[in-house]
Structures are given as C-alpha cells and as structure tokens.
Amino acid sequence: MKIISDFDDYYDHFQEVNSSETPSIIYMRRTHCLDLFVSLKVQEDLNLDLDGIRSISDKVLYPTWSISPFIIGASGRFNRGVKIVHNDHVDHSYTITGAYHISRRMGIDITPEITGMIDKHFENPIFDKPCIFKTVGAPVFMITFNTVGIAKFIVNPRLADYCYFKACKSVEIYSRIKAFIDNFLIPCDAAMPYARVTRRTPRILGLKASGWSLHDGLPKGY
C-alpha cells in the first residue's frame, strides 16, 4: 500500500518497508469533516449514548485548562480518549486512570462534573464496529465534542496529534489499516481472492471519501 497525503503521520514510514515499487493499493488520505447526513447515519449506527459527553473547561473564552473527550475509530476498532490542556501543556490519555492522573498532575481540580463525564466516557473504552467504516469510506476517523456536547466527525485525522501511539504502535496501525482496506473497503472477488493473484494495476482508494479528484494538484506521497 502507498499512501498519498497532504500530511505525514507516525506510522507512514512503514510503507517504505512493506510496500513494493508497484503497490497494489494507493490510498488517498486527506483530513476533512464528514458530511452532516453521513455523520448522523454513523452516530445512529454506533448507537452511542453521548448524553453528558462534552468538553469541560474553566471558561468559554481563552480557557486556562480544558478536558476534551474524543473517540478514534481505526480499522474496525474504536478507542476512547481525552485531550487534556493546561496553559501551554497538552497531553492525551486512552485510559480512565491516565485521564485522572494527567489532569491532577497538570494541576486541574477534578470536580464532580469532570468525574461524571470521564467515568461515563470510559464505561466502554474499546469496542469494535467494522461496518461503520464502509459508511465513512475511510479506515480512520474520529469524533470530537465541544463544550455543549455537539459531536464533530473528522475523517483521516493526524493520529500523531492525539498521541495515538499510546493506544496502538506504528507497525500495528499501519498493518491494520492496510489489511482493513484490502479486506473491507475494497470488495474482494470471491472467485479470485486478492491474496492469490498479482494486481498489476494499483487500485486507487479514498478519492471520494477525501474529496480529492485525480486532477487537482495531488501531492506526491511519501
């Protein structure tokens, strides 16, 4: 698999090791927000209880600190996490114990409101929903929440920005993305499974999902 993208991520270097000069898959990757109607469909299919899940901060404008929940879906698996900001310090956690520990270490007073949000957010920290990614049309997307609990769906986020290596090492996430694209996002001909044939012409995936077209100044990739 070769990734063509307008950003680099922490797992990208594995394509140099695992891909040939003529890759079977070219994946077009660009960060963008999911269409409203598709977002509603994804939220309905996930059947998530999002009541009370929102970003919490000490003030609305120019907050000193904030604790923001998010959900990252990567190749069938979903991980819940929190982004914790205190002045110029930013960190992320994918466990409930880490969420509390990092917040206290940064000097944030853990109020009952924060406790209630974190406890509910991490009730089911990891879950699997492979069918959702066909609706999204990409192997990676995330859900963020603002201060009033409105969810935002982002396709192809830069996982390094959310310290996703704490939840999944680079070699694992690259292998999972490649396998997920091959097995779920690209239909497989039952008569001639891809694992048993040589594809001379690479399949280009992600044009529609990313909003790219073949003639709009695509980057060269890595």
C-alpha positions as CSV (number, residue, x, y, z in Angstrom):
1,M,0.0,0.0,0.0
2,K,1.2,3.5,-0.9
3,I,-0.3,6.5,1.0
4,I,-0.7,9.8,-0.9
5,S,-1.5,12.5,1.5
6,D,-1.2,16.2,2.4
7,F,0.2,15.3,5.8
8,D,2.5,12.7,7.3
9,D,1.7,10.5,10.3
10,Y,3.7,8.5,12.8
11,Y,3.0,5.2,11.0
12,D,3.8,6.3,7.5
13,H,7.4,5.2,7.4
14,F,6.3,1.5,7.4
15,Q,5.1,1.8,3.8
16,E,8.7,2.1,2.7
17,V,9.4,-1.2,4.4
18,N,6.2,-3.1,3.5
19,S,5.4,-1.7,0.0
20,S,6.9,-2.6,-3.4
21,E,7.7,-0.1,-6.1
22,T,4.3,-1.1,-7.7
23,P,1.9,-1.2,-4.8
24,S,-1.4,-3.0,-5.2
25,I,-3.3,-0.2,-3.4
26,I,-2.9,3.6,-3.5
27,Y,-4.7,5.2,-0.6
28,M,-5.6,8.9,-1.0
29,R,-5.7,10.4,2.5
30,R,-6.8,13.9,3.5
31,T,-8.3,15.3,6.6
32,H,-11.8,16.6,6.3
33,C,-15.1,16.8,8.1
34,L,-17.8,14.2,7.4
35,D,-20.9,15.2,5.6
36,L,-23.8,16.0,8.0
37,F,-26.1,13.3,6.8
38,V,-23.4,10.7,6.8
39,S,-22.4,11.8,10.4
40,L,-26.0,11.3,11.6
41,K,-26.0,7.8,10.0
42,V,-22.7,6.9,11.7
43,Q,-23.9,8.2,15.0
44,E,-27.1,6.2,14.7
45,D,-25.3,3.0,13.7
46,L,-22.8,3.3,16.5
47,N,-25.7,3.6,19.0
48,L,-23.6,5.7,21.3
49,D,-25.0,7.3,24.5
50,L,-23.5,10.7,24.1
51,D,-25.6,12.5,26.7
52,G,-23.3,14.4,29.1
53,I,-20.1,13.8,27.0
54,R,-18.6,17.2,26.3
55,S,-15.5,19.3,26.6
56,I,-15.1,20.9,30.0
57,S,-13.0,24.0,30.7
58,D,-12.7,26.7,33.3
59,K,-14.1,29.4,31.0
60,V,-15.5,29.6,27.5
61,L,-13.2,32.2,26.0
62,Y,-9.4,31.7,26.5
63,P,-9.7,28.9,29.0
64,T,-6.7,28.1,31.3
65,W,-7.4,24.4,31.1
66,S,-9.7,22.0,29.3
67,I,-10.5,18.3,29.3
68,S,-11.9,17.2,25.9
69,P,-13.2,13.7,25.2
70,F,-12.8,12.1,21.8
71,I,-13.3,8.7,20.1
72,I,-10.9,7.4,17.4
73,G,-12.0,4.7,15.0
74,A,-9.2,2.9,13.3
75,S,-9.7,-0.1,11.1
76,G,-12.7,-1.5,12.9
77,R,-11.6,-0.7,16.4
78,F,-12.7,2.3,18.5
79,N,-10.7,3.8,21.3
80,R,-12.0,6.4,23.7
81,G,-9.5,9.1,24.8
82,V,-9.3,12.6,26.4
83,K,-7.2,15.6,25.4
84,I,-6.0,17.5,28.5
85,V,-4.7,21.1,28.1
86,H,-3.3,23.3,30.9
87,N,-1.9,26.6,29.6
88,D,0.8,25.5,27.1
89,H,0.9,21.9,28.2
90,V,-1.0,19.3,26.1
91,D,-1.3,15.5,26.8
92,H,-3.7,12.7,25.9
93,S,-4.8,9.5,27.6
94,Y,-6.7,6.4,26.5
95,T,-7.5,5.1,29.9
96,I,-9.6,6.3,32.8
97,T,-6.7,6.1,35.2
98,G,-4.5,8.1,32.9
99,A,-7.2,10.8,32.4
100,Y,-7.3,11.4,36.1
101,H,-3.6,11.1,36.7
102,I,-2.6,13.5,33.9
103,S,-5.3,16.1,34.9
104,R,-4.2,16.1,38.5
105,R,-0.5,16.2,37.5
106,M,-1.2,19.3,35.4
107,G,-2.9,21.0,38.4
108,I,-6.5,20.7,37.4
109,D,-9.1,20.4,40.2
110,I,-11.2,17.3,39.5
111,T,-14.8,18.4,40.2
112,P,-17.8,16.1,40.3
113,E,-18.8,17.4,36.9
114,I,-15.4,16.3,35.4
115,T,-15.6,12.9,37.3
116,G,-19.1,12.2,35.9
117,M,-18.0,13.0,32.3
118,I,-14.8,10.9,32.5
119,D,-16.5,7.9,34.2
120,K,-19.2,7.8,31.6
121,H,-16.9,8.4,28.7
122,F,-14.7,5.4,29.6
123,E,-17.6,3.0,30.5
124,N,-16.8,1.0,27.3
125,P,-13.2,2.2,26.4
126,I,-12.7,-0.1,23.4
127,F,-15.3,-1.5,21.1
128,D,-15.5,-2.9,17.5
129,K,-17.8,-1.8,14.7
130,P,-16.3,-2.7,11.3
131,C,-19.4,-1.9,9.2
132,I,-19.2,1.8,10.1
133,F,-16.0,2.4,8.1
134,K,-17.8,1.4,4.9
135,T,-20.3,4.2,5.5
136,V,-17.4,6.6,6.2
137,G,-15.4,5.4,3.3
138,A,-12.1,5.5,5.2
139,P,-10.2,3.3,7.6
140,V,-9.7,6.1,10.2
141,F,-12.0,8.8,11.6
142,M,-12.7,10.4,14.9
143,I,-15.4,12.0,16.9
144,T,-14.8,15.2,19.0
145,F,-17.1,17.1,21.3
146,N,-17.4,20.8,22.0
147,T,-18.5,22.4,25.3
148,V,-22.2,21.9,24.6
149,G,-21.8,18.2,23.6
150,I,-22.2,18.6,19.8
151,A,-20.3,15.9,18.0
152,K,-17.9,16.6,15.1
153,F,-16.9,13.8,12.8
154,I,-13.4,14.1,11.3
155,V,-12.1,11.7,8.6
156,N,-8.4,10.9,8.4
157,P,-7.2,12.9,11.4
158,R,-3.4,13.0,12.0
159,L,-3.2,10.4,14.7
160,A,0.1,11.6,16.0
161,D,-1.6,14.8,17.1
162,Y,-3.7,12.8,19.5
163,C,-0.8,10.6,20.7
164,Y,-2.5,7.5,19.3
165,F,0.8,5.6,19.6
166,K,-0.2,5.3,23.3
167,A,-3.1,3.1,22.1
168,C,-1.6,1.5,19.0
169,K,2.1,1.1,17.9
170,S,3.1,2.4,14.5
171,V,3.7,-1.1,12.9
172,E,0.3,-2.3,14.2
173,I,-1.8,0.6,13.0
174,Y,-0.1,0.5,9.5
175,S,-0.8,-3.2,9.2
176,R,-4.3,-2.8,10.5
177,I,-5.1,0.0,8.0
178,K,-3.6,-1.9,5.1
179,A,-5.5,-5.1,6.0
180,F,-8.7,-3.3,6.6
181,I,-8.6,-1.5,3.2
182,D,-7.8,-4.8,1.5
183,N,-10.5,-6.8,3.2
184,F,-13.3,-4.4,3.9
185,L,-13.1,-1.2,1.9
186,I,-12.1,-2.9,-1.4
187,P,-14.6,-5.6,-2.5
188,C,-12.9,-8.9,-2.9
189,D,-13.8,-11.2,-5.9
190,A,-14.7,-14.5,-4.3
191,A,-13.6,-16.3,-7.4
192,M,-10.1,-14.7,-7.4
193,P,-9.2,-13.5,-3.9
194,Y,-6.6,-10.7,-4.0
195,A,-4.3,-12.8,-1.8
196,R,-3.9,-15.3,-4.6
197,V,-3.4,-13.0,-7.6
198,T,-1.0,-10.3,-8.7
199,R,-2.6,-7.0,-9.3
200,R,-0.5,-5.2,-12.0
201,T,-2.7,-2.0,-11.9
202,P,-3.0,-0.4,-8.5
203,R,-6.4,0.3,-7.1
204,I,-6.9,3.9,-6.0
205,L,-8.9,4.2,-2.9
206,G,-10.2,7.2,-1.0
207,L,-10.8,9.8,-3.8
208,K,-14.5,10.1,-3.0
209,A,-14.1,10.0,0.8
210,S,-11.3,12.5,0.8
211,G,-12.8,15.0,-1.6
212,W,-9.9,14.7,-4.0
213,S,-10.1,14.2,-7.7
214,L,-7.3,12.9,-9.9
215,H,-6.5,16.3,-11.4
216,D,-6.4,18.8,-8.6
217,G,-2.8,19.0,-7.8
218,L,-2.3,15.9,-5.7
219,P,0.9,15.7,-3.5
220,K,3.4,13.1,-4.4
221,G,3.1,11.0,-1.3
222,Y,6.0,9.6,0.7
